[in-house]
Amino acid sequence: MKVLVVGNGGREHAIAKKLLESTRIKQVFCVPGNGGTATTKGCQNLSLNIDDFQGIERFVMVNNIGLVIVGPELPLSLGIADYFLQRKMMIFGPTKAGAQIESSKSWAKELMLEADIPTPKAAVFTDAEAAKAYVVEQGTPIVIKADGLASGKGVTVATTVKMAHSAINTIFRGEFGTDNIRVLIEEFLTGQEVSILALTDGITVEPLLPAQDHKAIGEGDKGANTGGMGAYAPAPIVTPELMERIQEEILEPTLAALQKRKIDYRGVLYAGLMITPEGEPKVLEFNCRFGDPETQAVLSLLETPLEDLVLACCQQRLGENSIRWKSGASVCVVLASGGYPGSYQKGKVITGIEEAEAKGAEVFHAGTQLKHQQLVSDGGRVLGVTATGETLEQAISKAYAAVDCIQFEGVYCRRDIGRRALGDKKN
């Protein structure tokens, strides 16, 4: 079977490599892919845009490709799944209606309230001055969110009124898009964030291993939000009992609410949760696709062939499949360009990947490009160095030993990925 993967990040490289572990997968094509997918055996990049639905369809038809997997949220929010489904072609990912769960935070919040899903109190504003007045009334800390897609960067945890007002101004200036500008202002919760990536065929919903992403640029979760600086799985804060509650109180009611709205949702339902100090799970956000970098950590531990699960979702037979996992833990450390998530330079020569992989890690490419047979940086998040171990300590140690082999000008990473879980274990 041939598969086409839409996207160019670390998540897509991880999906492609996981698929190629199976003898059933003959070849993987990536649109547009990156330097990693360009150099992965059995993988080929295509120079098409992720929103060129006609071009992708033509390639799929001519090359007899049996399955399309969509990585990023943008093509899903533009209706790529609708386009392929209308043509009776197999595609993994929700329709445009389902993708609203990520493309509009206000729509998602309405859905949660309707389904009685635990979530922080929030208000939506289309007027900057009204939003600012609400902040003054509520006080800080408070969370300011751009309503639409913002690649993980449209959220500000404001500790002062001035900071909140500045974030509101940024959103209303159109930094995260100029169409239908809205801001969602949300109650600030303390606790630990957890990512639950679940698969659904529109009838059944099955969670994958719980993961914890590290959004802030700085160690100790300080500084600006990024698309994610690293992740580990499984997150020990999610006990079997808590996972059962998440299934019953969040995942199943969300799917039921989508069904009630006549949305046939097949793909990934990603719940970004806050686990409060009292152990209560609350939904901060939903995403309509695999997380990045959580996917790199989670798929490294998946034993069931990925294509079996994806096809089961597309064909509405997920309930017939059990998901098998390898023992141990996995850690993904993101290597970023200097200056990220602000302005950064591209085109920096990358060395040491072979040495890193010789240490037993897997290096997933995110923002890389193959130029004149030389690997160079091509994004803010450049690589996701991922390692597994029988214990979390072993996985962390192996990942950072590999990280230390890789060099490019301005390279930066957090040195505390997964450390919080070790603290939890010792308490």
C-alpha positions as CSV (number, residue, x, y, z in Angstrom):
1,M,0.0,0.0,0.0
2,K,1.1,3.5,-0.8
3,V,0.3,6.4,1.6
4,L,0.5,10.2,1.2
5,V,1.2,12.3,4.3
6,V,0.3,16.0,4.2
7,G,2.6,18.3,6.1
8,N,6.3,19.2,6.7
9,G,7.0,19.0,10.4
10,G,8.4,16.6,13.0
11,R,5.0,15.1,13.4
12,E,4.8,14.2,9.7
13,H,8.3,12.7,9.7
14,A,7.4,10.6,12.7
15,I,4.1,9.4,11.0
16,A,6.1,8.5,7.8
17,K,8.8,6.6,9.7
18,K,6.2,4.7,11.7
19,L,4.2,3.7,8.6
20,L,7.4,2.5,6.9
21,E,8.1,0.1,9.8
22,S,5.2,-2.0,8.4
23,T,5.8,-4.5,5.6
24,R,2.4,-3.6,4.2
25,I,3.5,0.0,3.4
26,K,5.3,0.1,0.1
27,Q,6.0,3.8,-0.1
28,V,5.2,7.1,1.6
29,F,4.9,10.4,-0.2
30,C,5.1,13.7,1.8
31,V,3.6,17.0,0.8
32,P,5.8,19.0,0.9
33,G,7.9,17.1,3.5
34,N,11.3,18.2,4.9
35,G,15.0,17.3,4.9
36,G,14.2,14.2,7.0
37,T,11.5,12.8,4.8
38,A,13.7,13.6,1.8
39,T,16.4,11.3,3.2
40,T,14.2,8.5,4.7
41,K,14.3,5.3,2.7
42,G,10.9,4.5,1.2
43,C,9.9,8.2,1.5
44,Q,9.6,10.8,-1.2
45,N,8.8,14.5,-1.0
46,L,6.5,16.3,-3.5
47,S,6.7,20.0,-4.1
48,L,3.0,20.7,-3.8
49,N,1.4,23.1,-1.3
50,I,-0.7,21.6,1.5
51,D,-3.7,23.6,0.2
52,D,-3.4,22.5,-3.4
53,F,-6.2,19.9,-3.1
54,Q,-6.5,19.4,-6.8
55,G,-2.7,18.8,-7.3
56,I,-2.7,16.3,-4.4
57,E,-5.8,14.5,-5.7
58,R,-4.2,14.2,-9.2
59,F,-1.0,12.7,-7.7
60,V,-3.0,10.3,-5.6
61,M,-5.1,9.1,-8.6
62,V,-2.1,8.8,-11.0
63,N,0.0,6.9,-8.5
64,N,-2.7,4.6,-7.1
65,I,-2.2,5.8,-3.5
66,G,-4.6,4.1,-1.1
67,L,-4.6,6.4,1.9
68,V,-4.0,10.1,2.7
69,I,-3.1,11.2,6.3
70,V,-3.3,14.8,7.1
71,G,-0.8,16.1,9.7
72,P,-1.4,19.9,10.2
73,E,-4.6,21.7,11.2
74,L,-4.6,24.2,8.4
75,P,-5.6,21.9,5.5
76,L,-8.2,20.3,7.7
77,S,-9.7,23.7,8.6
78,L,-9.8,24.5,4.8
79,G,-11.8,21.3,4.1
80,I,-9.2,18.8,2.6
81,A,-11.1,15.9,4.1
82,D,-14.4,17.0,2.6
83,Y,-12.7,17.4,-0.8
84,F,-11.3,13.8,-0.8
85,L,-14.4,12.2,0.8
86,Q,-16.6,13.8,-2.0
87,R,-14.4,12.0,-4.5
88,K,-14.7,8.7,-2.5
89,M,-11.0,8.7,-1.5
90,M,-9.7,7.4,1.8
91,I,-8.5,10.3,4.0
92,F,-7.6,10.4,7.7
93,G,-8.7,13.6,9.4
94,P,-12.0,15.3,10.3
95,T,-14.1,17.4,7.9
96,K,-14.1,21.2,7.9
97,A,-17.1,21.1,10.3
98,G,-15.2,18.9,12.7
99,A,-12.0,20.8,12.4
100,Q,-13.8,23.9,14.0
101,I,-13.0,22.2,17.3
102,E,-9.5,23.7,16.7
103,S,-10.0,26.4,14.2
104,S,-12.4,28.3,16.5
105,K,-11.8,28.3,20.2
106,S,-15.2,30.0,20.8
107,W,-17.0,27.2,18.8
108,A,-15.1,24.6,20.8
109,K,-16.0,26.3,24.1
110,E,-19.7,26.4,23.1
111,L,-19.5,22.6,22.3
112,M,-17.9,21.9,25.7
113,L,-20.5,23.9,27.6
114,E,-23.3,22.2,25.7
115,A,-21.9,18.8,26.5
116,D,-21.2,19.7,30.2
117,I,-17.4,19.1,29.7
118,P,-15.2,20.4,32.5
119,T,-13.5,23.5,31.2
120,P,-12.3,26.9,32.6
121,K,-14.8,29.8,32.6
122,A,-14.4,32.0,29.6
123,A,-15.8,34.9,27.6
124,V,-15.5,35.8,23.9
125,F,-15.1,39.4,22.6
126,T,-15.1,41.0,19.1
127,D,-14.2,44.4,20.5
128,A,-10.8,45.2,22.0
129,E,-12.1,47.8,24.5
130,A,-14.8,45.4,25.9
131,A,-12.1,42.7,26.2
132,K,-9.8,45.0,28.1
133,A,-12.6,46.1,30.5
134,Y,-13.4,42.4,31.2
135,V,-9.7,41.8,32.2
136,V,-9.8,44.7,34.6
137,E,-13.1,43.4,36.1
138,Q,-11.7,39.8,36.4
139,G,-8.2,40.6,37.5
140,T,-5.0,38.6,36.8
141,P,-3.5,36.1,36.2
142,I,-5.8,35.5,33.2
143,V,-5.4,33.7,29.9
144,I,-5.8,35.6,26.5
145,K,-6.4,33.4,23.4
146,A,-6.7,34.3,19.7
147,D,-9.9,32.6,18.5
148,G,-8.4,31.1,15.3
149,L,-5.4,29.0,14.3
150,A,-2.1,30.4,15.7
151,S,0.3,27.5,15.5
152,G,0.5,27.2,19.2
153,K,1.5,30.8,19.7
154,G,-1.8,32.6,20.1
155,V,-2.0,32.1,23.9
156,T,-0.8,34.5,26.6
157,V,-0.9,33.8,30.3
158,A,-1.1,37.4,31.5
159,T,0.2,38.1,35.0
160,T,-0.6,41.8,34.9
161,V,-3.4,43.9,33.4
162,K,-0.8,45.6,31.1
163,M,0.4,42.3,29.8
164,A,-3.2,41.2,29.1
165,H,-4.1,44.4,27.3
166,S,-0.9,44.1,25.2
167,A,-1.9,40.5,24.2
168,I,-5.4,41.8,23.3
169,N,-3.9,44.6,21.1
170,T,-1.7,42.1,19.3
171,I,-4.7,39.9,18.4
172,F,-6.8,42.8,17.3
173,R,-3.9,44.1,15.2
174,G,-4.4,40.9,13.1
175,E,-1.1,39.2,14.1
176,F,-2.9,35.8,14.1
177,G,-5.2,36.6,11.1
178,T,-7.4,39.4,10.1
179,D,-10.7,37.5,9.3
180,N,-13.4,37.7,11.9
181,I,-11.1,38.7,14.8
182,R,-12.2,37.4,18.2
183,V,-10.5,36.9,21.5
184,L,-11.3,34.3,24.1
185,I,-10.5,35.3,27.7
186,E,-10.3,32.4,30.0
187,E,-9.9,31.8,33.8
188,F,-6.4,30.9,34.8
189,L,-6.0,27.4,36.2
190,T,-3.0,26.0,38.1
191,G,-1.8,22.4,37.8
192,Q,-0.1,20.2,35.2
193,E,-1.0,20.2,31.5
194,V,-1.5,16.9,29.8
195,S,-2.1,16.0,26.1
196,I,-4.5,13.2,25.4
197,L,-4.4,12.2,21.8
198,A,-7.4,10.0,21.0
199,L,-8.3,8.2,17.8
200,T,-12.0,8.1,16.7
201,D,-13.9,6.7,13.8
202,G,-17.0,8.8,14.7
203,I,-18.5,6.0,16.8
204,T,-15.8,4.8,19.1
205,V,-13.0,7.0,20.7
206,E,-9.8,5.4,22.0
207,P,-7.1,7.4,23.8
208,L,-3.4,6.9,23.0
209,L,-0.8,7.1,25.8
210,P,-1.0,10.4,27.8
211,A,1.8,12.8,27.1
212,Q,3.1,16.0,28.5
213,D,4.2,18.8,26.2
214,H,6.5,21.7,27.3
215,K,5.1,24.8,25.6
216,A,7.2,27.6,27.2
217,I,10.6,28.4,25.6
218,G,12.5,28.6,28.9
219,E,13.3,26.0,31.5
220,G,11.0,25.7,34.4
221,D,8.1,26.6,32.0
222,K,9.2,30.3,31.8
223,G,9.0,32.7,28.8
224,A,6.9,32.9,25.7
225,N,4.7,30.1,24.4
226,T,6.0,28.0,21.4
227,G,4.6,25.2,19.3
228,G,6.2,22.8,21.9
229,M,9.8,22.4,23.1
230,G,9.6,18.7,24.0
231,A,7.3,16.0,25.3
232,Y,7.4,12.7,27.1
233,A,5.0,9.7,27.4
234,P,3.4,8.2,29.3
235,A,2.7,11.1,31.7
236,P,2.6,9.5,35.2
237,I,0.2,12.1,36.5
238,V,-2.5,10.4,34.4
239,T,-3.2,7.2,36.5
240,P,-5.5,4.5,35.1
241,E,-8.3,5.8,37.3
242,L,-7.8,9.4,35.9
243,M,-7.7,8.1,32.3
244,E,-11.0,6.3,32.9
245,R,-12.5,9.7,34.1
246,I,-11.1,11.5,31.0
247,Q,-12.7,8.8,28.8
248,E,-16.1,9.0,30.5
249,E,-16.2,12.8,31.3
250,I,-14.4,14.3,28.3
251,L,-13.8,12.1,25.3
252,E,-17.1,10.3,25.1
253,P,-19.3,13.4,25.8
254,T,-17.3,15.3,23.2
255,L,-17.9,12.7,20.5
256,A,-21.6,12.5,21.5
257,A,-21.8,16.4,21.1
258,L,-20.2,16.2,17.7
259,Q,-22.6,13.4,16.7
260,K,-25.5,15.6,17.9
261,R,-24.4,18.3,15.6
262,K,-24.4,15.7,12.7
263,I,-20.6,15.9,12.4
264,D,-19.0,12.6,11.3
265,Y,-15.6,13.0,13.0
266,R,-12.9,10.5,11.9
267,G,-9.3,11.2,12.9
268,V,-7.5,12.5,16.0
269,L,-9.4,14.2,18.8
270,Y,-6.7,15.8,20.9
271,A,-7.7,17.1,24.3
272,G,-5.3,19.6,26.0
273,L,-6.0,19.2,29.7
274,M,-5.1,20.9,32.9
275,I,-5.0,18.5,35.9
276,T,-5.7,20.7,38.8
277,P,-4.0,20.3,42.2
278,E,-7.1,18.5,43.4
279,G,-6.7,16.0,40.5
280,E,-9.6,17.3,38.4
281,P,-9.2,17.2,34.6
282,K,-10.3,20.3,32.7
283,V,-10.2,20.9,29.0
284,L,-8.0,23.9,28.0
285,E,-8.3,23.3,24.3
286,F,-9.2,20.7,21.6
287,N,-7.1,20.1,18.5
288,C,-8.2,18.2,15.4
289,R,-4.9,16.4,14.6
290,F,-1.9,14.7,16.1
291,G,0.1,17.0,18.5
292,D,3.7,18.0,17.7
293,P,6.0,17.1,19.5
294,E,3.7,14.6,21.4
295,T,3.4,12.4,18.3
296,Q,7.1,11.8,18.2
297,A,7.1,10.5,21.8
298,V,3.8,8.6,21.6
299,L,4.4,6.8,18.3
300,S,7.8,5.7,19.4
301,L,6.0,3.4,21.9
302,L,3.2,2.2,19.6
303,E,3.4,-1.5,18.9
304,T,0.2,-1.8,16.8
305,P,0.9,-0.9,13.1
306,L,-0.1,2.7,12.7
307,E,-1.9,2.0,9.3
308,D,-4.1,-0.6,11.0
309,L,-5.5,2.1,13.4
310,V,-5.7,4.8,10.7
311,L,-7.6,2.5,8.3
312,A,-9.9,1.4,11.2
313,C,-10.8,5.0,11.8
314,C,-11.5,5.7,8.1
315,Q,-13.6,2.6,7.8
316,Q,-15.5,2.9,11.1
317,R,-14.2,-0.3,12.7
318,L,-12.0,1.1,15.5
319,G,-14.0,-0.8,18.1
320,E,-12.6,-4.1,16.6
321,N,-9.0,-3.0,17.3
322,S,-7.0,-3.1,20.5
323,I,-4.0,-0.7,20.8
324,R,-0.8,-2.4,21.9
325,W,2.1,-0.5,23.5
326,K,5.8,-1.2,24.1
327,S,6.9,-1.0,27.7
328,G,8.9,1.9,29.1
329,A,8.9,5.6,28.4
330,S,9.7,8.0,25.5
331,V,11.1,11.5,25.5
332,C,11.4,14.0,22.6
333,V,13.6,17.1,23.0
334,V,13.2,19.8,20.4
335,L,16.2,21.6,19.1
336,A,15.2,25.1,18.0
337,S,16.8,28.0,16.1
338,G,18.2,30.8,18.1
339,G,15.6,33.6,18.6
340,Y,12.6,31.2,18.3
341,P,9.7,31.8,18.9
342,G,10.6,35.4,17.8
343,S,12.7,36.1,14.6
344,Y,15.4,33.6,13.7
345,Q,17.7,32.8,10.9
346,K,17.4,29.8,8.5
347,G,20.0,28.0,6.4
348,K,22.3,27.0,9.2
349,V,24.2,23.8,8.4
350,I,23.3,20.9,10.7
351,T,25.8,18.2,11.7
352,G,25.9,15.2,14.1
353,I,22.7,13.5,13.3
354,E,24.3,10.1,12.5
355,E,26.3,10.3,15.8
356,A,23.0,11.1,17.7
357,E,21.3,8.1,16.1
358,A,24.3,5.9,17.0
359,K,23.5,6.7,20.6
360,G,20.2,4.9,20.2
361,A,17.9,8.0,19.6
362,E,15.7,8.7,16.6
363,V,16.0,12.2,15.1
364,F,12.8,13.5,13.6
365,H,13.2,16.5,11.3
366,A,10.8,19.5,11.7
367,G,12.3,22.7,10.2
368,T,15.0,21.2,7.9
369,Q,15.7,21.3,4.2
370,L,18.1,19.4,2.0
371,K,20.0,22.0,0.0
372,H,22.7,20.8,-2.5
373,Q,22.9,17.5,-0.5
374,Q,23.5,19.4,2.7
375,L,21.1,19.5,5.6
376,V,20.2,23.0,6.8
377,S,17.8,24.6,9.2
378,D,14.5,25.8,7.7
379,G,12.2,26.7,10.7
380,G,11.9,27.7,14.3
381,R,11.7,24.1,15.6
382,V,14.4,22.2,13.7
383,L,14.7,18.7,15.1
384,G,13.0,16.4,17.6
385,V,15.5,14.1,19.2
386,T,13.6,11.2,20.6
387,A,14.6,8.2,22.7
388,T,12.9,5.4,24.6
389,G,14.0,3.6,27.7
390,E,12.7,1.1,30.2
391,T,12.4,4.0,32.6
392,L,11.8,7.7,32.1
393,E,15.2,8.4,33.5
394,Q,16.9,6.2,30.9
395,A,14.9,7.8,28.1
396,I,15.8,11.3,29.2
397,S,19.5,10.4,29.6
398,K,19.6,8.7,26.1
399,A,17.8,11.7,24.5
400,Y,20.2,14.3,25.9
401,A,23.3,12.2,25.1
402,A,22.0,12.3,21.5
403,V,21.2,16.0,21.7
404,D,24.8,16.8,22.6
405,C,26.0,15.3,19.3
406,I,24.1,17.7,17.1
407,Q,25.3,21.1,16.1
408,F,24.1,24.1,14.1
409,E,24.7,27.8,14.7
410,G,22.4,29.2,17.4
411,V,21.0,25.8,18.4
412,Y,18.9,25.9,21.6
413,C,17.0,23.4,23.6
414,R,15.4,23.1,27.0
415,R,17.4,20.9,29.4
416,D,14.4,19.9,31.6
417,I,12.1,17.9,29.4
418,G,10.4,15.2,31.5
419,R,12.1,16.3,34.7
420,R,8.9,17.3,36.4
421,A,7.6,13.7,36.1
422,L,10.8,12.5,38.0
423,G,9.9,14.9,40.8
424,D,6.4,13.5,40.8
425,K,7.7,10.0,41.2
426,K,9.9,10.9,44.1
427,N,7.2,12.6,46.1
